[in-house]
Amino acid sequence: MSKILNKVREFLKNGETFTNIAENIILNYSSCYNNDLVYKIKKQISTEFNVELMHVHLIGSSHTGFSKSFIEKEGKDYDFCIVDSKVFQVFLLKINLNEISKKNINFFHKNLANGKIHYHYINHSLKNELSSKLNKIRKVLNIEKEISICIYISEEAFIKNVASFWEKQWIQTKTTGRATIDPLPKIGGGTL
């Protein structure tokens, strides 16, 4: 089982909050797989986006070794994020709301309200610009897996987003397939 997944379970058993867990795992633990390649990708992202290396983080199953449903799994892609207010501002100013589909506009606003520019919910021209940068990195490093990126305004926003996502997913894995049935009322009052 993934060392990091075991650590998450240990933290939960000890009563840690998802905020503390996300902060510890994402900021403190290296990737489960291919640390040397992950470093090279981070270095390229740092150069392409003109941001310090320490502001680039690998997240998702390629980092943790487990899926969003907390099942051991090597990632099929590399999900990175940049945590930097200047980069956030640069890309925020490039967003054209008129180009964002009606389907994605609510997701865009929800993410923006949480201090996040999400790669999947931006206008096509900006997504193409980001894709071009990420494909260039894939080509330079000869990487087959896709690379995606999100941009956060601050470390606080980043950790809150990851912690909230993990907590929702954790609760979902613990409640999937279960139904809560209220007791039937007993004739004459009370419950059965």
Backbone as a chain_set.jsonl record, in Angstrom:
{"seq": "MSKILNKVREFLKNGETFTNIAENIILNYSSCYNNDLVYKIKKQISTEFNVELMHVHLIGSSHTGFSKSFIEKEGKDYDFCIVDSKVFQVFLLKINLNEISKKNINFFHKNLANGKIHYHYINHSLKNELSSKLNKIRKVLNIEKEISICIYISEEAFIKNVASFWEKQWIQTKTTGRATIDPLPKIGGGTL", "coords": {"N": [[0.841, -1.185, 0.0], [0.399, 2.283, -0.612], [2.756, 4.45, 0.798], [2.133, 7.065, 1.43], [-0.681, 7.033, 1.447], [-1.084, 5.35, 3.627], [-0.086, 7.07, 5.565], [-1.966, 9.152, 5.48], [-4.224, 7.784, 6.434], [-3.275, 7.173, 8.988], [-2.991, 9.763, 10.072], [-5.709, 10.554, 10.052], [-6.779, 8.687, 11.834], [-5.56, 9.576, 14.129], [-6.929, 11.871, 14.555], [-6.359, 14.19, 13.095], [-6.973, 17.208, 11.236], [-8.349, 17.655, 7.926], [-7.183, 19.814, 6.71], [-4.663, 20.062, 8.008], [-3.641, 17.583, 7.25], [-3.58, 17.747, 4.411], [-1.821, 19.908, 4.097], [0.527, 18.838, 5.252], [1.0, 16.487, 3.675], [1.019, 17.384, 0.934], [2.83, 19.568, 0.919], [5.043, 18.544, 2.204], [5.738, 15.856, 1.599], [7.451, 13.941, -0.851], [6.905, 12.886, -4.258], [5.348, 9.707, -4.883], [6.271, 8.258, -6.979], [8.802, 8.302, -9.491], [10.566, 10.547, -8.721], [12.801, 11.975, -9.725], [12.058, 12.625, -12.359], [9.754, 14.107, -11.822], [10.902, 16.3, -10.537], [12.285, 17.411, -12.736], [10.144, 18.117, -14.393], [8.855, 19.999, -12.743], [10.874, 21.911, -12.664], [10.938, 22.731, -15.351], [8.326, 23.787, -15.568], [8.584, 25.864, -13.761], [10.387, 27.488, -15.162], [8.966, 28.001, -17.6], [6.705, 29.364, -16.662], [7.736, 31.405, -15.266], [8.237, 31.377, -12.417], [9.166, 30.754, -9.017], [10.738, 27.678, -8.149], [9.858, 26.414, -5.77], [7.239, 27.113, -5.669], [5.813, 25.47, -7.24], [3.858, 22.626, -7.366], [3.302, 19.127, -7.314], [0.297, 17.411, -7.47], [-2.45, 15.183, -6.774], [-2.912, 11.741, -7.917], [-0.444, 10.958, -9.006], [1.31, 12.106, -7.307], [0.536, 11.275, -4.694], [0.003, 8.536, -4.837], [-2.447, 7.43, -4.567], [-5.898, 7.247, -5.575], [-8.659, 9.594, -6.102], [-10.626, 8.394, -4.691], [-9.356, 7.267, -2.613], [-7.953, 4.905, -3.122], [-5.259, 2.766, -3.735], [-3.168, 3.753, -6.351], [-1.307, 4.386, -9.26], [-0.724, 7.443, -10.838], [-2.334, 8.471, -13.901], [-1.74, 10.717, -15.194], [-0.021, 13.891, -14.844], [-0.73, 16.11, -12.433], [-0.29, 19.359, -11.768], [0.243, 22.295, -9.758], [0.498, 25.806, -9.497], [1.425, 27.98, -7.024], [1.124, 31.104, -6.527], [0.782, 34.504, -6.266], [1.405, 36.479, -8.164], [1.657, 35.117, -10.632], [-0.911, 34.127, -10.71], [-2.349, 36.532, -10.991], [-1.394, 37.401, -13.513], [-2.477, 35.426, -15.236], [-5.175, 35.597, -14.612], [-5.853, 38.066, -15.662], [-5.796, 37.437, -18.32], [-8.038, 36.059, -18.86], [-10.993, 35.567, -20.666], [-14.177, 36.074, -20.242], [-16.295, 35.882, -22.032], [-15.594, 33.845, -23.711], [-15.807, 31.54, -22.268], [-17.598, 28.601, -21.86], [-21.159, 28.236, -21.314], [-21.696, 26.051, -19.781], [-19.356, 25.788, -18.29], [-18.966, 28.202, -16.947], [-20.056, 28.638, -14.351], [-18.512, 26.843, -12.847], [-16.027, 28.014, -13.25], [-16.375, 30.496, -11.888], [-16.883, 29.556, -9.281], [-14.44, 28.283, -8.665], [-12.722, 30.499, -8.897], [-13.671, 32.102, -6.801], [-12.648, 30.64, -4.76], [-9.987, 31.138, -4.917], [-8.631, 30.019, -7.093], [-7.52, 29.203, -10.344], [-8.724, 27.118, -12.57], [-7.614, 24.787, -14.85], [-9.41, 23.359, -16.544], [-11.68, 24.932, -16.729], [-11.509, 27.389, -18.037], [-11.28, 30.005, -20.56], [-11.049, 29.106, -24.063], [-8.853, 30.123, -25.608], [-6.951, 30.815, -23.662], [-6.645, 28.354, -22.43], [-5.53, 26.968, -24.567], [-3.091, 28.322, -24.744], [-1.912, 27.579, -22.283], [-1.882, 24.795, -22.659], [-0.115, 24.614, -24.787], [2.299, 25.426, -23.574], [2.559, 23.34, -21.692], [2.623, 21.084, -23.346], [4.985, 21.588, -24.683], [6.797, 21.188, -22.605], [6.343, 18.457, -22.14], [7.306, 17.456, -24.555], [10.034, 18.271, -24.541], [10.967, 16.797, -22.347], [10.282, 14.29, -23.095], [7.821, 12.954, -22.344], [5.061, 10.861, -21.948], [2.661, 10.875, -20.498], [-0.141, 13.011, -19.824], [0.0, 16.468, -18.841], [-1.337, 18.644, -16.504], [-2.439, 21.815, -15.191], [-3.166, 23.954, -12.453], [-3.752, 27.164, -11.036], [-3.078, 28.922, -8.121], [-3.967, 31.554, -5.882], [-2.816, 31.837, -3.384], [-0.987, 30.107, -0.766], [-2.662, 29.436, 1.327], [-5.216, 29.374, 0.078], [-4.728, 27.28, -1.692], [-4.2, 25.047, 0.044], [-6.651, 24.963, 1.423], [-8.402, 24.3, -0.694], [-7.436, 21.737, -1.517], [-7.695, 20.312, 0.907], [-10.473, 20.512, 1.362], [-11.454, 19.156, -0.899], [-10.327, 16.558, -0.506], [-11.562, 15.905, 1.945], [-14.317, 15.853, 1.249], [-14.239, 13.761, -0.628], [-13.319, 11.676, 0.985], [-15.416, 11.383, 2.836], [-17.389, 10.645, 1.024], [-16.374, 8.144, 0.159], [-16.74, 6.717, 2.445], [-19.448, 6.644, 2.749], [-20.658, 5.751, 0.441], [-22.913, 3.604, -1.091], [-24.29, 3.135, 1.179], [-27.309, 3.558, 2.954], [-29.351, 5.745, 4.754], [-31.95, 5.092, 6.816], [-34.765, 6.341, 8.228], [-36.334, 5.55, 11.342], [-39.444, 3.805, 11.31], [-42.614, 5.239, 12.076], [-44.341, 4.272, 15.023], [-47.548, 2.899, 15.418], [-49.698, 4.832, 17.199], [-47.797, 6.461, 18.277], [-44.303, 7.217, 19.077], [-41.411, 5.22, 18.028], [-40.561, 2.396, 15.974]], "CA": [[0.0, 0.0, 0.0], [1.112, 3.543, -0.715], [3.256, 5.028, 2.051], [1.397, 8.304, 1.699], [-2.047, 6.655, 1.818], [-0.984, 4.892, 5.023], [0.113, 8.254, 6.405], [-3.266, 9.828, 5.551], [-5.063, 7.001, 7.354], [-2.728, 7.357, 10.341], [-3.374, 11.111, 10.503], [-7.145, 10.546, 10.339], [-6.96, 7.902, 13.059], [-5.09, 10.411, 15.234], [-7.797, 13.038, 14.697], [-5.878, 15.379, 12.376], [-7.917, 17.81, 10.301], [-7.945, 17.508, 6.531], [-6.286, 20.927, 6.402], [-3.32, 19.669, 8.437], [-3.202, 16.444, 6.437], [-3.238, 18.25, 3.074], [-0.618, 20.72, 4.238], [1.655, 17.947, 5.5], [1.242, 15.584, 2.549], [1.343, 18.088, -0.31], [4.003, 20.429, 1.049], [6.138, 17.887, 2.907], [6.102, 14.549, 1.048], [7.785, 13.862, -2.272], [6.073, 11.996, -5.062], [5.522, 8.259, -4.698], [6.883, 7.694, -8.178], [9.59, 9.116, -10.435], [10.945, 11.841, -8.145], [13.729, 12.706, -10.59], [11.276, 13.181, -13.462], [8.883, 15.141, -11.25], [11.755, 17.48, -10.359], [12.547, 18.002, -14.056], [8.901, 18.762, -14.842], [8.689, 21.202, -11.919], [11.89, 22.873, -13.106], [10.462, 23.268, -16.632], [7.162, 24.635, -15.276], [9.149, 27.05, -13.128], [10.957, 28.316, -16.228], [7.907, 28.406, -18.539], [5.736, 30.264, -16.034], [8.497, 32.441, -14.567], [7.881, 31.283, -11.007], [10.16, 30.003, -8.253], [10.521, 26.234, -8.114], [9.12, 26.025, -4.568], [5.829, 27.469, -5.843], [5.238, 24.468, -8.143], [3.57, 21.408, -6.597], [2.595, 18.012, -7.926], [-0.816, 16.952, -6.645], [-3.14, 14.074, -7.412], [-2.436, 10.373, -7.694], [0.976, 10.83, -9.337], [2.029, 12.529, -6.104], [0.184, 10.544, -3.475], [-0.078, 7.088, -5.025], [-3.821, 6.959, -4.397], [-6.906, 7.952, -6.365], [-9.536, 10.474, -5.326], [-11.452, 7.565, -3.809], [-8.423, 6.73, -1.617], [-7.54, 3.556, -3.511], [-3.894, 2.814, -4.237], [-3.17, 3.87, -7.808], [-0.326, 5.285, -9.859], [-1.437, 8.409, -11.666], [-2.278, 8.351, -15.355], [-1.273, 12.009, -15.672], [0.645, 14.709, -13.832], [-1.5, 17.298, -12.072], [0.544, 20.316, -11.047], [-0.334, 23.6, -9.478], [1.4, 26.908, -9.178], [0.885, 28.77, -5.92], [1.851, 32.365, -6.631], [-0.19, 35.57, -6.547], [1.767, 37.209, -9.388], [1.27, 34.27, -11.764], [-2.379, 34.13, -10.667], [-2.796, 37.806, -11.559], [-1.081, 37.404, -14.947], [-3.428, 34.592, -15.966], [-6.523, 36.118, -14.38], [-6.055, 39.163, -16.607], [-5.908, 36.874, -19.673], [-9.301, 35.334, -18.978], [-12.063, 36.216, -21.411], [-15.416, 35.429, -19.8], [-17.163, 35.63, -23.184], [-15.148, 32.606, -24.36], [-16.044, 30.387, -21.395], [-18.916, 28.032, -22.169], [-22.181, 28.354, -20.27], [-21.529, 24.868, -18.93], [-18.182, 25.937, -17.423], [-18.857, 29.513, -16.293], [-20.296, 28.516, -12.908], [-17.323, 26.202, -12.272], [-14.983, 29.033, -13.259], [-16.628, 31.441, -10.793], [-16.718, 28.844, -8.008], [-13.006, 28.137, -8.441], [-12.154, 31.83, -8.691], [-14.046, 32.507, -5.442], [-11.784, 29.882, -3.85], [-8.59, 31.487, -5.164], [-8.068, 29.016, -8.0], [-7.81, 29.194, -11.771], [-8.706, 25.695, -12.93], [-7.288, 24.537, -16.257], [-10.542, 22.848, -17.318], [-12.832, 25.843, -16.74], [-11.107, 28.708, -18.527], [-11.572, 30.207, -21.976], [-10.279, 28.242, -24.967], [-7.57, 30.703, -26.021], [-6.02, 30.684, -22.539], [-6.369, 26.92, -22.278], [-4.587, 26.63, -25.638], [-1.782, 28.861, -24.347], [-1.378, 26.699, -21.238], [-1.621, 23.491, -23.284], [1.103, 24.765, -25.587], [3.424, 25.408, -22.631], [2.668, 22.007, -21.086], [3.053, 20.159, -24.401], [6.408, 21.868, -24.905], [7.499, 20.496, -21.514], [6.239, 17.015, -22.431], [8.196, 17.158, -25.683], [11.424, 18.437, -24.088], [11.308, 15.722, -21.41], [9.838, 13.023, -23.681], [6.836, 12.41, -21.406], [3.818, 10.443, -22.599], [1.506, 11.257, -19.681], [-0.602, 14.396, -19.913], [0.319, 17.365, -17.728], [-2.316, 19.721, -16.343], [-1.992, 22.791, -14.193], [-4.073, 24.933, -11.864], [-2.992, 28.266, -10.444], [-3.702, 29.395, -6.884], [-3.551, 32.888, -5.466], [-2.027, 31.77, -2.151], [-0.856, 28.785, -0.153], [-3.875, 29.205, 2.113], [-6.267, 28.949, -0.856], [-4.322, 25.97, -2.201], [-4.418, 24.025, 1.073], [-8.104, 24.872, 1.657], [-8.998, 23.571, -1.818], [-7.048, 20.324, -1.441], [-8.299, 19.741, 2.118], [-11.912, 20.404, 1.134], [-11.658, 18.078, -1.872], [-10.042, 15.277, 0.153], [-12.581, 15.629, 2.958], [-15.54, 15.442, 0.542], [-14.005, 12.441, -1.219], [-13.215, 10.713, 2.086], [-16.786, 11.16, 3.316], [-18.09, 9.9, -0.024], [-15.932, 6.737, 0.169], [-17.255, 6.082, 3.66], [-20.91, 6.586, 2.731], [-21.152, 5.182, -0.817], [-23.562, 2.298, -0.957], [-25.03, 3.071, 2.438], [-28.512, 4.391, 2.987], [-29.859, 6.0, 6.093], [-33.406, 4.953, 6.833], [-35.33, 6.775, 9.501], [-37.242, 4.545, 11.902], [-40.861, 3.968, 10.992], [-43.404, 5.609, 13.261], [-45.174, 3.215, 15.599], [-48.944, 3.313, 15.529], [-49.957, 5.286, 18.556], [-46.688, 7.301, 18.729], [-42.996, 6.578, 19.26], [-40.819, 4.606, 16.836], [-40.349, 0.947, 16.04]], "C": [[0.884, 1.246, 0.0], [1.494, 4.077, 0.67], [2.446, 6.275, 2.426], [-0.048, 8.005, 2.09], [-2.076, 6.143, 3.252], [-0.861, 6.074, 5.974], [-1.206, 9.021, 6.56], [-4.165, 9.105, 6.543], [-4.587, 7.148, 8.799], [-3.123, 8.724, 10.896], [-4.854, 11.162, 10.882], [-7.444, 9.808, 11.637], [-6.573, 8.722, 14.292], [-5.875, 11.717, 15.367], [-7.319, 14.299, 14.006], [-6.972, 15.916, 11.457], [-7.429, 17.58, 8.874], [-7.037, 18.654, 6.103], [-4.86, 20.573, 6.79], [-2.772, 18.526, 7.601], [-2.758, 16.925, 5.055], [-1.944, 19.049, 3.11], [0.61, 19.836, 4.389], [1.991, 17.124, 4.263], [1.717, 16.341, 1.311], [2.631, 18.897, -0.191], [5.231, 19.699, 1.583], [6.625, 16.6, 2.249], [6.408, 14.642, -0.44], [6.82, 12.918, -2.968], [6.368, 10.54, -4.746], [6.331, 7.647, -5.829], [7.741, 8.74, -8.884], [9.993, 10.493, -9.906], [11.877, 12.648, -9.041], [12.995, 13.352, -11.763], [10.363, 14.303, -12.96], [9.676, 16.427, -11.034], [11.984, 18.184, -11.7], [11.306, 18.718, -14.596], [8.683, 20.06, -14.068], [9.655, 22.297, -12.362], [11.455, 23.529, -14.424], [9.255, 24.19, -16.434], [7.631, 25.952, -14.67], [9.685, 28.023, -14.181], [9.866, 28.869, -17.145], [6.974, 29.467, -17.957], [6.404, 31.362, -15.205], [8.113, 32.526, -13.088], [8.958, 30.474, -10.289], [9.751, 28.54, -8.134], [9.667, 25.802, -6.923], [7.631, 26.381, -4.638], [5.1, 26.511, -6.785], [5.074, 23.172, -7.363], [2.881, 20.371, -7.474], [1.504, 17.598, -6.955], [-1.45, 15.761, -7.348], [-2.434, 12.746, -7.209], [-0.984, 10.163, -8.098], [1.855, 11.301, -8.181], [1.796, 11.555, -4.958], [0.212, 9.03, -3.617], [-1.458, 6.532, -4.745], [-4.778, 7.849, -5.176], [-7.76, 8.841, -5.469], [-10.497, 9.7, -4.442], [-10.593, 6.804, -2.797], [-8.113, 5.25, -1.859], [-6.15, 3.676, -4.118], [-3.89, 2.788, -5.764], [-2.054, 4.803, -8.251], [-1.061, 6.193, -10.832], [-1.274, 8.175, -13.152], [-1.821, 9.663, -15.998], [-0.549, 12.726, -14.539], [-0.181, 15.969, -13.619], [-0.61, 18.2, -11.227], [-0.276, 21.545, -10.7], [0.796, 24.576, -9.215], [0.703, 27.709, -8.093], [1.682, 30.073, -5.879], [0.875, 33.464, -7.059], [0.132, 36.325, -7.835], [1.373, 36.416, -10.633], [-0.254, 34.215, -11.856], [-2.914, 35.39, -11.344], [-2.561, 37.854, -13.067], [-2.134, 36.624, -15.726], [-4.877, 35.034, -15.75], [-6.84, 37.229, -15.386], [-6.173, 38.685, -18.054], [-7.243, 36.162, -19.893], [-10.328, 36.193, -19.702], [-13.354, 35.474, -21.075], [-16.351, 35.093, -20.959], [-16.808, 34.336, -23.91], [-15.394, 31.364, -23.506], [-17.465, 29.888, -21.64], [-19.876, 28.219, -20.996], [-22.064, 27.206, -19.276], [-20.407, 25.076, -17.899], [-18.139, 27.227, -16.614], [-19.098, 29.442, -14.787], [-19.119, 27.858, -12.203], [-16.163, 27.193, -12.206], [-15.153, 29.975, -12.069], [-16.435, 30.786, -9.425], [-15.232, 28.687, -7.675], [-12.354, 29.481, -8.145], [-12.456, 32.336, -7.28], [-13.208, 31.79, -4.39], [-10.299, 30.101, -4.133], [-7.881, 30.573, -6.141], [-8.481, 29.299, -9.444], [-7.625, 27.749, -12.21], [-8.582, 25.551, -14.442], [-8.507, 24.137, -17.092], [-11.681, 23.851, -17.493], [-12.469, 27.266, -17.152], [-11.458, 28.815, -20.008], [-10.59, 29.429, -22.857], [-8.923, 28.829, -25.345], [-6.536, 30.6, -24.897], [-5.662, 29.219, -22.303], [-5.38, 26.461, -23.348], [-3.184, 27.128, -25.317], [-1.129, 27.963, -23.293], [-1.021, 25.329, -21.808], [-0.335, 23.526, -24.091], [2.347, 24.715, -24.696], [3.646, 24.002, -22.067], [3.101, 20.958, -22.114], [4.525, 20.352, -24.749], [7.245, 21.139, -23.85], [7.484, 18.991, -21.757], [7.213, 16.621, -23.531], [9.664, 17.227, -25.259], [11.856, 17.259, -23.221], [10.874, 14.34, -21.9], [8.886, 12.272, -22.743], [5.567, 12.057, -22.171], [2.584, 10.893, -21.822], [1.154, 12.725, -19.909], [-0.136, 15.173, -18.681], [-0.783, 18.423, -17.686], [-1.828, 20.649, -15.24], [-3.166, 23.654, -13.729], [-3.204, 25.991, -11.199], [-3.775, 28.792, -9.248], [-3.129, 30.755, -6.502], [-2.643, 32.852, -4.239], [-1.928, 30.33, -1.665], [-2.102, 28.449, 0.66], [-5.017, 28.713, 1.218], [-5.974, 27.549, -1.386], [-4.638, 24.87, -1.195], [-5.909, 23.862, 1.359], [-8.786, 24.064, 0.559], [-8.693, 22.083, -1.741], [-7.731, 19.659, -0.251], [-9.798, 19.526, 1.93], [-12.224, 19.261, 0.17], [-11.445, 16.718, -1.217], [-11.126, 14.922, 1.162], [-13.886, 15.165, 2.307], [-15.389, 14.038, -0.031], [-13.952, 11.364, -0.138], [-14.609, 10.357, 2.61], [-17.563, 10.334, 2.297], [-17.668, 8.429, -0.026], [-16.482, 5.999, 1.375], [-18.77, 5.928, 3.638], [-21.48, 5.977, 1.454], [-21.737, 3.805, -0.57], [-24.334, 2.131, 0.336], [-26.244, 3.975, 2.339], [-28.927, 4.569, 4.435], [-31.373, 5.953, 6.02], [-33.892, 5.357, 8.214], [-36.263, 5.689, 10.024], [-38.69, 4.851, 11.538], [-41.626, 4.365, 12.249], [-44.266, 4.428, 13.721], [-46.599, 3.749, 15.703], [-49.193, 3.68, 16.986], [-48.802, 6.116, 19.111], [-45.413, 6.507, 18.926], [-42.467, 6.03, 17.945], [-40.666, 3.121, 17.048], [-38.924, 0.621, 16.397]], "O": [[1.984, 1.242, 0.553], [0.668, 4.143, 1.58], [2.125, 6.496, 3.594], [-0.588, 8.662, 2.981], [-2.991, 6.467, 4.01], [-1.454, 6.081, 7.053], [-1.526, 9.487, 7.654], [-4.795, 9.735, 7.392], [-5.398, 7.236, 9.72], [-3.54, 8.834, 12.049], [-5.216, 11.742, 11.906], [-8.263, 10.254, 12.441], [-7.175, 8.585, 15.357], [-5.535, 12.569, 16.188], [-7.822, 15.383, 14.299], [-7.8, 15.153, 10.96], [-6.243, 17.34, 8.645], [-6.203, 18.477, 5.216], [-3.939, 20.761, 5.995], [-1.584, 18.497, 7.278], [-1.683, 16.553, 4.583], [-1.077, 18.882, 2.252], [1.623, 20.06, 3.727], [3.149, 17.072, 3.849], [2.721, 15.966, 0.706], [3.44, 18.903, -1.119], [6.35, 20.188, 1.429], [7.811, 16.282, 2.334], [5.716, 15.33, -1.19], [6.02, 12.238, -2.325], [7.49, 10.183, -4.387], [6.998, 6.629, -5.645], [7.422, 9.929, -8.865], [9.779, 11.499, -10.582], [11.759, 13.871, -9.114], [13.279, 14.496, -12.121], [10.226, 15.334, -13.619], [9.18, 17.518, -11.315], [11.886, 19.408, -11.787], [11.409, 19.794, -15.184], [8.365, 21.095, -14.654], [9.288, 23.471, -12.425], [11.591, 24.742, -14.59], [9.169, 25.248, -17.057], [7.135, 27.022, -15.023], [9.46, 29.231, -14.096], [9.844, 30.065, -17.435], [6.513, 30.358, -18.669], [5.733, 32.145, -14.533], [7.725, 33.579, -12.582], [9.589, 29.606, -10.891], [8.568, 28.216, -8.032], [8.832, 24.909, -7.06], [6.856, 25.993, -3.764], [3.925, 26.707, -7.095], [6.029, 22.673, -6.768], [1.998, 20.693, -8.269], [1.751, 17.451, -5.759], [-1.004, 15.38, -8.431], [-1.483, 12.64, -6.434], [-0.341, 9.255, -7.57], [3.024, 10.924, -8.098], [2.741, 11.073, -4.333], [0.419, 8.317, -2.635], [-1.643, 5.316, -4.689], [-4.515, 9.029, -5.408], [-7.61, 8.846, -4.247], [-11.117, 10.271, -3.545], [-11.041, 5.825, -2.2], [-8.024, 4.456, -0.922], [-5.89, 4.575, -4.918], [-4.515, 1.931, -6.389], [-1.876, 5.882, -7.685], [-1.934, 5.737, -11.57], [-0.22, 7.738, -13.614], [-1.549, 9.713, -17.197], [-0.477, 12.225, -13.417], [-0.312, 16.795, -14.522], [-0.227, 17.846, -10.112], [-1.337, 21.795, -11.27], [1.885, 24.211, -8.774], [-0.466, 28.072, -8.226], [2.758, 30.145, -5.286], [0.224, 33.354, -8.098], [-0.783, 36.767, -8.53], [0.819, 36.976, -11.578], [-0.818, 34.252, -12.95], [-3.823, 35.32, -12.172], [-3.43, 38.299, -13.817], [-2.629, 37.094, -16.751], [-5.714, 34.852, -16.634], [-7.957, 37.317, -15.895], [-6.603, 39.444, -18.922], [-7.534, 35.714, -21.003], [-10.51, 37.372, -19.399], [-13.59, 34.372, -21.571], [-17.115, 34.131, -20.881], [-17.631, 33.791, -24.645], [-15.204, 30.245, -23.983], [-18.417, 30.669, -21.627], [-19.46, 28.344, -19.844], [-22.304, 27.375, -18.081], [-20.502, 24.593, -16.77], [-17.344, 27.333, -15.68], [-18.411, 30.12, -14.023], [-18.758, 28.254, -11.095], [-15.41, 27.214, -11.233], [-14.201, 30.228, -11.33], [-15.881, 31.403, -8.515], [-14.817, 28.928, -6.542], [-11.524, 29.585, -7.241], [-11.592, 32.931, -6.636], [-13.069, 32.27, -3.265], [-9.452, 29.348, -3.652], [-6.671, 30.368, -6.04], [-9.643, 29.595, -9.725], [-6.511, 27.227, -12.22], [-9.359, 26.128, -15.203], [-8.614, 24.548, -18.247], [-12.561, 23.638, -18.327], [-13.06, 28.23, -16.666], [-11.88, 27.84, -20.63], [-9.464, 29.136, -22.456], [-7.934, 28.096, -25.396], [-5.365, 30.326, -25.161], [-4.512, 28.892, -22.01], [-4.49, 25.657, -23.068], [-2.2, 26.439, -25.587], [0.051, 27.627, -23.394], [0.024, 24.769, -21.476], [0.442, 22.571, -24.075], [3.327, 24.045, -25.023], [4.781, 23.534, -21.977], [3.861, 20.047, -21.787], [5.224, 19.392, -25.072], [8.275, 20.546, -24.168], [8.507, 18.326, -21.595], [7.865, 15.58, -23.45], [10.446, 16.334, -25.585], [12.981, 16.775, -23.345], [11.073, 13.34, -21.209], [9.117, 11.113, -22.398], [5.06, 12.864, -22.95], [1.572, 11.254, -22.422], [2.024, 13.562, -20.152], [0.091, 14.597, -17.617], [-1.118, 19.023, -18.707], [-0.931, 20.313, -14.467], [-4.036, 24.027, -14.516], [-2.054, 25.73, -10.844], [-4.971, 29.072, -9.343], [-1.965, 31.058, -6.765], [-1.797, 33.729, -4.066], [-2.682, 29.457, -2.095], [-2.544, 27.3, 0.676], [-5.704, 27.75, 1.558], [-6.883, 26.729, -1.512], [-5.271, 23.873, -1.541], [-6.384, 22.738, 1.521], [-9.652, 23.236, 0.844], [-9.594, 21.257, -1.884], [-8.283, 18.567, -0.381], [-10.329, 18.478, 2.297], [-13.154, 18.488, 0.4], [-12.28, 15.824, -1.353], [-11.563, 13.772, 1.23], [-14.494, 14.195, 2.76], [-16.305, 13.221, 0.068], [-14.478, 10.266, -0.323], [-14.934, 9.185, 2.801], [-18.309, 9.427, 2.667], [-18.514, 7.551, -0.196], [-16.67, 4.783, 1.329], [-19.322, 5.16, 4.426], [-22.68, 5.709, 1.392], [-21.125, 2.956, 0.078], [-24.962, 1.097, 0.56], [-26.197, 5.032, 1.71], [-28.855, 3.636, 5.235], [-31.995, 6.688, 5.253], [-33.484, 4.792, 9.228], [-36.907, 4.989, 9.243], [-39.099, 6.011, 11.469], [-41.329, 3.893, 13.345], [-44.836, 3.696, 12.912], [-46.815, 4.914, 16.037], [-48.914, 2.891, 17.889], [-48.811, 6.451, 20.295], [-45.432, 5.276, 18.942], [-42.999, 6.332, 16.877], [-40.645, 2.646, 18.184], [-38.566, -0.553, 16.497]]}, "num_chains": 1, "name": "protein.A"}
